[in-house]
C-alpha cells in the first residue's frame, strides 16, 4: 500500500464502484507543557493568545465527532516548559493529557529531564498508548519501554503507530546525568524492523520520531537561526514501507507535507502554537490512500471554547501551585527576551546570577541558549515566571578551563547548531558564522583583555553543559570540578534578586555576543 501525493486541497477522483472514506490524522509535537494560552512575540505581534491544551482538546473532539476514523498523535516533548511540568516532574502533564483523547504518543528528550526512573513512573500513568522502540538498557537487549508500536483500528481502518528517538538527538540533548544506564540505538534499523513486523497487519504505517537538530529557543521565532528537517528526510529515504513520518525536536512546522518517496513528513511548531490536520482518501479495495486536504492550523485562543474537562484539570493543578509561583521576586521595566544566535537579556541575567552564586573568585559564567525556554513579561517577575524560563534541573557547576578550551567552546556555539553560549558581564565575543569551523571567533575578551590560550580561568556553568550537553563536549575536560548539589539556574536567578541585585541597563541592552557577518 502506498501514499500518492496530490496537490493539497484537490479531491481524489475514484471510480464510482470504489468505496471511499476520509481518514483524518490530527497531530502535535513539542507541546512543552504550554497548557495555558500564551503570547509569543512573532505571532500577531504578540497581541493575541495562542495555544492552550483545553483549546486543542476542543479541536480534537470536534474532528472526532465529525469523522470516527480520526486519530490524534504526538511526537514527543510534552514535558518541560512552564512551571506546571517542572514542579510536578511531569505528573500534572500526564493528568492533563489523559483528558485530551490522544490515540498514541512517543517520548521526546524532555520526558527524561528528571531521570529515566521518573519517565517510567509518570508515563505508566498514561491512559493512552505510549510507543517507544529503540531505547534500551545499556549492555542489554532489554527494551526501556515494552511497547514499540501499537495498532489502532477505527471504522475498519488499521493504523500501525511506531515510536522512536533519534540517536543523535538523544545523546545531544538528554542530560548525561539523566540517561545513565540507558541508550538509544539506530533509529533507521529499528524503524525498518517494526515496519516489516507490521506489514500485512495494518492499512497505514505511521512513525512518531523525535530526531534531528535541536530546536531554536528565541524570542524572534525562526528568523535568527535557520533550521531544517534534513534528518527526517534522510530517515524517510532509508526505509521502505513507511507512509507517514510525524517528527519532533526541531520545532519546525511543515506548511505542506514533505514528500520523500512514498512517505509524507509532517511536523508542527512548538508549544501548541499550531496543530496539524491531514485528511486522506481511503479506498478499501484495493487499499489505497491519497491526500485530500492538509492544514497546519494556528490555534488562536480567542477562536476556541476551552474543553471543560481539560480546563478543570489544568485549573486544579494551578490552584495547587499558585502559592509558590505567584511570589514576586523582582520588577522588570521591559519584557525579558531570549536569543539563539546572540546574547539576550535573559541570557545576561542568568549568567550574571550564576557568576554571583559561584563566588567572588569565579571569572566567567556560561549557559546554553537552548536552556532558556520562555520570555518574562514587563512588570512583576514571579517565581513561576523564573521557573518557566529556566525549567531544567541543571545544577550550578564550577570548573577550571584554559583560554584555549573556552575559545573552542565559543567556536562550537558560533556554528549555531546548538546556539551560542550566553556569557556573563565583562565577557565579549564577536564571531562570523559564515566562516569555516575553527575560524569563526573574531574577538573574545574578558574585561577588555583578550582571553589567552594558556591562562586558566575559573568558570561557572550548569550541569547539562558540564557533562557535554548540546555538543559542548570540551566542558568535560574541565578540572577542579565542583557541583553545587541541587542548586539550579532558577535558584541562582531568584537568589540574585533576593540579594538586592536589580536588572541593569547593561543586562537589558548589552550585546555581549554578536554575529558580525
C-alpha positions as CSV (number, residue, x, y, z in Angstrom):
1,X,0.0,0.0,0.0
2,X,1.3,3.4,-1.0
3,X,0.5,7.0,-0.5
4,X,0.0,9.0,-3.6
5,X,0.8,12.7,-3.1
6,X,-1.7,15.1,-4.6
7,X,-1.9,18.8,-4.5
8,X,-3.3,19.9,-1.2
9,X,-7.0,20.7,-1.5
10,X,-7.6,18.7,-4.6
11,X,-10.1,15.9,-4.3
12,X,-9.1,12.5,-5.5
13,X,-11.2,11.1,-8.4
14,X,-12.2,7.5,-7.6
15,X,-14.2,5.0,-9.8
16,X,-17.9,5.0,-9.0
17,X,-17.6,1.5,-7.7
18,X,-14.9,2.2,-5.1
19,X,-16.0,2.8,-1.5
20,X,-14.0,5.8,-0.2
21,X,-13.8,7.3,3.3
22,X,-11.9,10.1,4.9
23,X,-9.1,9.1,7.3
24,X,-8.1,12.1,9.5
25,X,-4.8,12.4,11.4
26,X,-4.5,15.2,13.9
27,X,-1.0,15.6,15.3
28,X,1.2,17.7,17.6
29,X,4.8,17.7,18.7
30,X,6.9,19.7,21.2
31,X,3.9,20.9,23.2
32,X,6.4,21.6,26.1
33,X,3.9,21.9,28.9
34,X,2.3,25.1,27.5
35,X,-1.1,24.0,28.9
36,X,-2.4,27.6,29.1
37,X,-2.8,30.0,26.2
38,X,0.1,32.5,26.0
39,X,1.6,35.1,23.7
40,X,4.7,34.8,21.6
41,X,6.4,37.9,20.0
42,X,6.5,36.6,16.5
43,X,2.8,35.7,16.1
44,X,0.2,38.6,15.7
45,X,3.0,40.9,17.1
46,X,2.5,39.2,20.5
47,X,-1.0,40.7,20.8
48,X,-3.2,37.5,20.7
49,X,-3.0,34.5,22.9
50,X,-2.2,31.3,21.1
51,X,-2.4,27.6,22.0
52,X,-3.8,26.2,25.2
53,X,-4.4,22.4,25.7
54,X,-8.1,22.8,26.5
55,X,-8.5,24.5,23.1
56,X,-6.6,21.7,21.4
57,X,-8.9,19.2,23.1
58,X,-11.9,21.1,21.7
59,X,-10.5,20.9,18.2
60,X,-9.7,17.1,18.6
61,X,-13.2,16.4,19.9
62,X,-14.8,18.3,17.1
63,X,-12.8,16.4,14.5
64,X,-13.6,13.0,16.1
65,X,-17.3,13.9,16.2
66,X,-17.2,14.7,12.5
67,X,-15.4,11.5,11.5
68,X,-15.0,8.4,13.5
69,X,-11.8,7.5,11.5
70,X,-9.8,10.2,13.3
71,X,-6.5,9.6,15.1
72,X,-4.7,12.1,17.4
73,X,-1.0,11.6,17.7
74,X,2.1,13.3,19.3
75,X,5.8,13.1,18.5
76,X,7.1,13.9,22.0
77,X,8.4,16.6,24.3
78,X,5.2,17.3,26.2
79,X,7.2,17.7,29.4
80,X,9.2,20.8,30.4
81,X,8.3,24.4,29.7
82,X,6.1,26.4,32.1
83,X,6.5,25.5,35.8
84,X,3.5,23.2,35.9
85,X,5.7,20.5,34.4
86,X,9.0,21.2,36.3
87,X,7.4,21.5,39.8
88,X,5.5,18.2,39.3
89,X,8.1,16.3,37.3
90,X,5.6,15.8,34.6
91,X,2.8,14.3,36.7
92,X,0.5,17.3,36.0
93,X,1.2,17.0,32.3
94,X,0.1,13.3,32.1
95,X,-3.0,14.1,34.2
96,X,-4.0,16.8,31.6
97,X,-3.1,14.6,28.6
98,X,-5.3,11.9,29.9
99,X,-8.3,14.2,29.1
100,X,-7.2,15.1,25.6
101,X,-8.1,11.9,23.6
102,X,-4.6,11.1,22.4
103,X,-4.5,7.8,20.4
104,X,-0.8,7.4,20.7
105,X,2.3,9.4,21.6
106,X,6.1,8.8,21.7
107,X,8.8,10.1,24.0
108,X,11.0,13.1,23.4
109,X,14.2,14.0,25.1
110,X,12.5,16.2,27.6
111,X,10.5,13.3,29.0
112,X,13.8,12.4,30.6
113,X,14.6,15.7,32.3
114,X,14.0,14.3,35.8
115,X,15.7,11.0,35.2
116,X,14.5,7.8,33.4
117,X,13.1,6.3,36.5
118,X,10.7,9.3,36.6
119,X,10.0,8.8,32.9
120,X,8.8,5.3,33.7
121,X,6.8,6.5,36.7
122,X,4.9,9.3,35.0
123,X,4.3,7.6,31.6
124,X,3.0,4.5,33.4
125,X,0.0,6.7,34.4
126,X,-0.9,7.5,30.8
127,X,-4.4,6.2,29.8
128,X,-3.3,6.3,26.1
129,X,-0.7,4.2,24.3
130,X,2.9,5.4,24.6
131,X,5.2,3.9,22.0
132,X,9.0,3.7,22.1
133,X,11.1,1.1,20.3
134,X,14.8,1.9,20.2
135,X,15.8,2.9,23.7
136,X,17.5,0.1,25.6
137,X,19.2,-0.6,28.9
138,X,22.9,-0.4,28.3
139,X,24.8,-3.6,27.7
140,X,21.4,-5.4,27.4
141,X,18.8,-6.5,24.9
142,X,16.1,-5.4,27.3
143,X,14.0,-2.5,25.9
144,X,13.4,0.5,28.1
145,X,9.7,0.5,27.2
146,X,7.7,-2.5,26.4
147,X,5.6,-1.1,23.5
148,X,7.5,-0.2,20.3
149,X,4.3,0.2,18.4
150,X,0.5,-0.1,18.6
151,X,-2.2,-1.0,16.1
152,X,-5.3,1.2,16.3
153,X,-8.4,0.3,14.3
154,X,-11.2,2.8,13.6
155,X,-14.1,2.5,11.1
156,X,-12.4,-0.6,9.6
157,X,-9.1,1.1,9.0
158,X,-6.0,-0.1,10.9
159,X,-3.1,2.2,11.5
160,X,0.2,1.0,13.0
161,X,2.0,3.7,15.0
162,X,5.7,3.3,15.8
163,X,7.6,5.3,18.3
164,X,11.4,6.1,18.1
165,X,14.0,8.6,19.2
166,X,16.9,9.7,17.1
167,X,20.3,8.6,18.5
168,X,21.9,12.0,17.9
169,X,19.1,13.9,19.4
170,X,19.1,11.6,22.4
171,X,22.8,11.8,23.1
172,X,23.0,15.6,22.3
173,X,20.1,16.9,24.4
174,X,19.3,14.3,27.1
175,X,21.4,15.3,30.0
176,X,24.2,12.7,30.6
177,X,23.2,12.5,34.3
178,X,19.6,11.6,33.5
179,X,20.4,8.8,30.9
180,X,23.0,6.8,32.8
181,X,22.2,3.2,32.1
182,X,20.1,3.6,29.0
183,X,20.9,4.4,25.4
184,X,19.1,5.0,22.0
185,X,20.1,2.7,19.2
186,X,20.0,3.1,15.4
187,X,16.5,4.5,14.7
188,X,16.6,3.6,11.0
189,X,17.4,-0.1,11.7
190,X,14.7,-0.4,14.3
191,X,12.2,1.6,12.2
192,X,12.6,-0.8,9.3
193,X,12.2,-3.8,11.6
194,X,8.9,-2.5,13.0
195,X,7.6,-1.6,9.6
196,X,8.3,-5.1,8.5
197,X,6.6,-6.6,11.5
198,X,3.5,-4.5,10.8
199,X,3.4,-5.4,7.1
200,X,0.1,-7.1,6.2
201,X,-1.4,-6.3,9.6
202,X,-2.2,-2.6,9.0
203,X,-3.5,-0.3,6.3
204,X,-1.3,2.6,7.1
205,X,2.1,2.8,8.9
206,X,2.9,6.0,10.9
207,X,6.2,6.7,12.7
208,X,6.4,9.2,15.6
209,X,10.1,10.1,15.7
210,X,11.9,12.7,17.9
211,X,15.1,13.3,16.0
212,X,17.3,15.8,14.1
213,X,18.6,19.2,15.1
214,X,17.6,20.8,18.4
215,X,15.1,23.5,18.5
216,X,16.0,27.2,18.4
217,X,15.0,29.0,21.6
218,X,14.5,32.6,20.7
219,X,12.1,35.5,21.1
220,X,12.5,36.0,17.3
221,X,10.9,32.8,16.3
222,X,12.6,31.1,13.3
223,X,14.3,34.2,11.9
224,X,17.6,34.3,13.7
225,X,18.8,30.8,13.0
226,X,17.7,28.6,10.1
227,X,16.5,25.1,11.0
228,X,15.5,22.2,8.8
229,X,14.2,18.7,8.8
230,X,17.1,17.2,7.0
231,X,17.4,14.2,9.4
232,X,13.8,13.3,8.8
233,X,14.2,13.5,5.1
234,X,17.2,11.1,5.4
235,X,15.3,8.7,7.6
236,X,12.4,8.5,5.2
237,X,14.7,7.9,2.3
238,X,16.4,5.0,4.1
239,X,13.4,2.8,4.9
240,X,10.7,1.1,2.8
241,X,7.0,0.8,3.6
242,X,6.6,3.9,5.8
243,X,3.6,6.0,4.9
244,X,3.8,8.9,7.3
245,X,6.6,10.3,9.5
246,X,5.5,12.8,12.2
247,X,8.6,14.4,13.7
248,X,9.5,16.5,16.7
249,X,12.6,18.2,18.2
250,X,13.3,20.9,15.6
251,X,10.1,23.0,16.4
252,X,9.6,23.5,12.6
253,X,6.1,23.2,11.3
254,X,5.5,21.9,7.8
255,X,3.1,24.2,6.0
256,X,2.8,21.4,3.4
257,X,3.7,17.7,3.8
258,X,7.2,17.0,2.7
259,X,7.1,14.0,0.3
260,X,10.1,11.7,0.2
261,X,9.5,8.6,-2.0
262,X,6.2,7.3,-0.8
263,X,6.5,8.9,2.7
264,X,4.9,12.1,3.9
265,X,6.8,14.0,6.6
266,X,4.8,16.2,8.9
267,X,5.6,18.4,11.9
268,X,4.2,21.4,13.9
269,X,5.9,24.3,15.6
270,X,6.3,24.1,19.4
271,X,4.2,24.9,22.4
272,X,0.8,24.2,20.9
273,X,1.1,27.2,18.6
274,X,-0.4,25.1,15.8
275,X,-1.9,21.7,15.2
276,X,-1.6,19.6,12.0
277,X,-4.5,18.0,10.2
278,X,-4.1,15.6,7.4
279,X,-7.1,14.1,5.6
280,X,-6.6,11.1,3.4
281,X,-9.0,9.5,1.0
282,X,-9.0,5.8,1.7
283,X,-10.2,3.3,-0.9
284,X,-10.8,-0.2,0.7
285,X,-10.4,-2.4,-2.4
286,X,-7.6,-2.3,-3.3
287,X,-6.2,-0.5,-0.2
288,X,-5.1,3.0,-1.4
289,X,-4.6,6.4,0.2
290,X,-4.3,9.8,-1.3
291,X,-4.0,13.2,0.2
292,X,-7.3,15.0,0.2
293,X,-6.6,18.1,2.4
294,X,-3.9,19.4,4.7
295,X,-3.8,22.2,7.2
296,X,-1.2,23.5,9.7
297,X,-3.7,25.5,11.8
298,X,-2.6,28.2,14.2
299,X,-4.5,27.9,17.4
300,X,-5.7,31.5,18.3
301,X,-7.2,31.2,21.8
302,X,-10.0,33.7,21.1
303,X,-11.4,31.4,18.4
304,X,-12.0,28.4,20.7
305,X,-14.1,27.5,23.7
306,X,-11.8,25.5,26.0
307,X,-12.9,22.0,26.7
308,X,-14.3,22.0,30.3
309,X,-12.8,18.7,31.3
310,X,-9.3,19.5,30.3
311,X,-9.6,23.0,31.7
312,X,-10.8,21.7,35.0
313,X,-7.7,19.5,35.4
314,X,-5.4,22.4,34.4
315,X,-7.1,24.8,36.9
316,X,-6.8,22.2,39.6
317,X,-3.1,21.9,39.2
318,X,-2.7,25.7,39.0
319,X,-4.5,26.1,42.3
320,X,-2.1,23.6,44.0
321,X,0.9,25.5,42.7
322,X,-0.3,29.1,43.0
323,X,1.1,29.8,46.5
324,X,4.6,29.1,45.3
325,X,4.6,30.5,41.8
326,X,2.8,33.8,42.4
327,X,5.6,35.2,44.7
328,X,7.1,38.3,43.1
329,X,10.9,38.3,43.2
330,X,11.7,41.4,41.1
331,X,10.4,44.0,38.7
332,X,11.3,44.5,35.1
333,X,10.7,47.7,33.1
334,X,10.7,45.7,29.8
335,X,10.0,42.3,28.5
336,X,13.0,40.0,29.1
337,X,13.7,38.0,25.9
338,X,15.9,35.2,24.7
339,X,18.0,34.6,21.6
340,X,19.8,31.8,19.9
341,X,22.4,33.5,17.7
342,X,23.4,36.3,20.0
343,X,23.3,37.4,23.7
344,X,19.9,38.2,25.2
345,X,18.6,40.0,28.3
346,X,17.6,36.6,29.8
347,X,21.0,35.1,28.9
348,X,22.7,38.1,30.5
349,X,20.6,37.8,33.6
350,X,21.2,34.1,34.0
351,X,24.9,34.2,33.6
352,X,25.3,37.2,35.9
353,X,23.3,35.3,38.5
354,X,25.4,32.2,38.1
355,X,28.6,34.3,38.4
356,X,27.4,35.8,41.7
357,X,26.2,32.4,43.1
358,X,29.5,30.8,42.2
359,X,31.5,33.2,44.4
360,X,33.9,36.1,44.0
361,X,36.8,34.1,42.5
362,X,34.7,32.9,39.5
363,X,35.7,34.9,36.4
364,X,33.2,33.8,33.7
365,X,29.7,32.2,33.7
366,X,28.3,30.4,30.7
367,X,24.9,28.9,30.0
368,X,23.3,27.4,26.9
369,X,20.8,29.4,24.8
370,X,18.6,26.3,24.5
371,X,18.1,26.2,28.2
372,X,16.1,29.5,28.2
373,X,12.6,28.4,27.4
374,X,10.3,31.4,27.8
375,X,10.1,35.2,27.8
376,X,9.3,37.1,31.1
377,X,6.8,40.0,30.6
378,X,7.4,43.5,31.8
379,X,6.3,44.2,35.3
380,X,6.4,41.7,38.2
381,X,8.9,38.9,37.8
382,X,7.3,36.0,39.6
383,X,8.8,32.8,40.9
384,X,6.7,30.9,38.4
385,X,8.0,33.1,35.6
386,X,11.6,32.3,36.6
387,X,11.0,28.6,36.8
388,X,9.2,28.5,33.5
389,X,12.0,30.4,31.8
390,X,14.7,28.2,33.4
391,X,12.8,25.0,33.9
392,X,15.6,22.4,33.9
393,X,17.1,20.7,37.0
394,X,20.5,21.7,35.8
395,X,22.8,22.4,38.8
396,X,25.5,25.1,39.2
397,X,28.9,23.7,38.4
398,X,32.3,25.4,38.7
399,X,35.5,24.2,36.9
400,X,38.8,25.4,35.6
401,X,39.2,25.8,31.8
402,X,42.1,27.2,29.8
403,X,41.6,30.0,27.4
404,X,42.1,27.6,24.5
405,X,39.3,25.4,25.8
406,X,37.0,28.4,26.2
407,X,37.7,29.5,22.7
408,X,36.8,26.0,21.4
409,X,33.5,26.2,23.2
410,X,32.8,29.6,21.7
411,X,33.6,28.1,18.2
412,X,31.1,25.4,18.7
413,X,28.5,28.0,19.7
414,X,29.4,30.1,16.7
415,X,28.4,27.2,14.4
416,X,24.8,27.7,15.6
417,X,24.0,24.0,15.6
418,X,23.1,24.4,19.3
419,X,23.1,28.2,19.7
420,X,25.7,30.5,21.1
421,X,26.8,30.4,24.7
422,X,25.3,33.2,26.8
423,X,28.0,34.9,28.8
424,X,28.4,36.9,32.0
425,X,29.3,40.6,32.4
426,X,32.7,41.6,31.3
427,X,32.8,38.9,28.5
428,X,32.5,39.9,24.9
429,X,32.6,37.6,21.9
430,X,32.2,38.6,18.2
431,X,32.0,35.9,15.6
432,X,31.3,35.4,11.9
433,X,29.0,32.4,11.4
434,X,29.8,32.3,7.6
435,X,33.5,31.4,8.2
436,X,34.8,27.8,8.3
437,X,34.9,25.8,11.5
438,X,37.8,27.0,13.7
439,X,37.8,30.5,12.2
440,X,34.5,31.9,13.4
441,X,35.5,33.6,16.6
442,X,36.8,37.1,15.7
443,X,37.3,38.6,19.2
444,X,36.9,37.0,22.7
445,X,37.7,39.2,25.6
446,X,37.3,39.3,29.4
447,X,37.2,42.8,31.0
448,X,38.6,44.3,27.8
449,X,41.6,41.9,27.6
450,X,41.9,39.1,25.2
451,X,41.3,35.6,26.6
452,X,44.7,33.9,26.5
453,X,45.0,30.3,25.4
454,X,47.4,29.3,28.2
455,X,45.7,31.1,31.0
456,X,43.5,29.1,33.4
457,X,40.1,30.6,34.2
458,X,37.5,29.7,36.9
459,X,34.2,29.2,35.1
460,X,30.6,28.7,36.3
461,X,28.1,26.8,34.2
462,X,25.2,24.3,34.5
463,X,25.5,20.6,34.9
464,X,23.9,19.9,31.4
465,X,26.8,21.8,29.8
466,X,29.4,20.5,32.2
467,X,28.5,16.9,31.1
468,X,29.0,17.9,27.4
469,X,25.4,18.6,26.5
470,X,24.4,20.4,23.3
471,X,27.7,19.3,21.7
472,X,29.8,21.4,24.1
473,X,32.0,18.4,24.9
474,X,35.0,20.5,25.8
475,X,33.4,21.2,29.2
476,X,34.1,17.6,30.1
477,X,37.8,18.4,30.0
478,X,37.5,20.9,32.9
479,X,39.5,20.4,36.1
480,X,38.7,21.1,39.7
481,X,35.1,20.5,39.0
482,X,32.6,21.3,41.8
483,X,28.9,20.6,41.7
484,X,26.5,22.5,43.9
485,X,24.1,19.6,44.6
486,X,20.5,20.6,43.8
487,X,21.2,24.3,43.2
488,X,19.6,25.1,39.8
489,X,19.9,28.0,37.4
490,X,16.4,29.1,38.5
491,X,17.6,29.2,42.1
492,X,20.6,31.4,41.1
493,X,18.3,33.9,39.4
494,X,15.9,34.1,42.3
495,X,18.7,34.4,44.8
496,X,20.3,37.1,42.7
497,X,17.2,39.3,43.2
498,X,16.8,38.3,46.8
499,X,20.4,39.6,47.5
500,X,19.2,43.0,46.3
501,X,20.5,42.9,42.8
502,X,18.3,44.7,40.3
503,X,18.2,44.5,36.5
504,X,20.8,46.8,34.9
505,X,20.7,48.6,31.6
506,X,23.8,46.6,30.5
507,X,21.9,43.3,31.2
508,X,18.9,44.6,29.3
509,X,20.7,46.1,26.3
510,X,24.2,44.8,26.4
511,X,25.2,42.8,23.3
512,X,27.9,40.6,24.7
513,X,27.8,38.0,21.9
514,X,27.2,39.2,18.3
515,X,27.5,37.8,14.8
516,X,29.3,40.3,12.6
517,X,28.7,38.6,9.3
